[in-house]
């Protein structure tokens, strides 16, 4: 299961250093060097975690943090050369999930990232869900279609697992959005449409004659209990 991480930093060398470390660990990677680009990536790409440097050219990183917290519970790991305790407290109270002071080691950065991602993952209730060729292993967080391992983002997995766990039930789109993106996103149906569209491509599921995910426009989605 690949997680997508957005790095917001204006230093090219830092971005290269972190990019190599994240790719070596199998993460999908996005980057931005300005506040404007960062907020656009958060809105459009829907990453699973943000690594945020405070010293950005067009505004302070606090601006990005504040904007993210207005609409999302997205985990944010702050990077900063500022090591004062007062600064750390201000960031954590302002919505940062963790704080790492420069310089830092790759091992510590990756450890912090993994802890934050682990904390946001839903607790598995059913260890295995099987629907014909589609198998969801909740313990390993792996999805197979036949013999093929399907690579999903955290959001894609969360939507698929939630729908599959409530197979044959119509799941309200606002409930899905609130559960997976946070209560402030319960009306952002375009987020859900994008993720469901991505899921359909990966599962080879035709929206006009669905095998797995049935759409009820303006209402929600139903996972079909008996795949066609």
Buried (B, 14 or more C-beta within 10 A) or exposed (E): BBBBBBBBBBBEEBBEBBBEBBEEBEBBBBBBBBBBBBBEBBBEBBBBBBBBBBBBEEEEBBBBBEBBBEBBBBBBBBBBEBEEEEBBEEBEEEBBBBBBBEEEEBEEBBEBBBEBBEEBBBEBEEEEBEBEBBBBBBEEBBBBBEEEEBBBBBBBBBBBBBBBBBBEEEBBBBEBBBBBBBEBBBEBBEBBEBBBEBBBEBBEBEEEEBBBBBBEEEEBBBBBEEEE
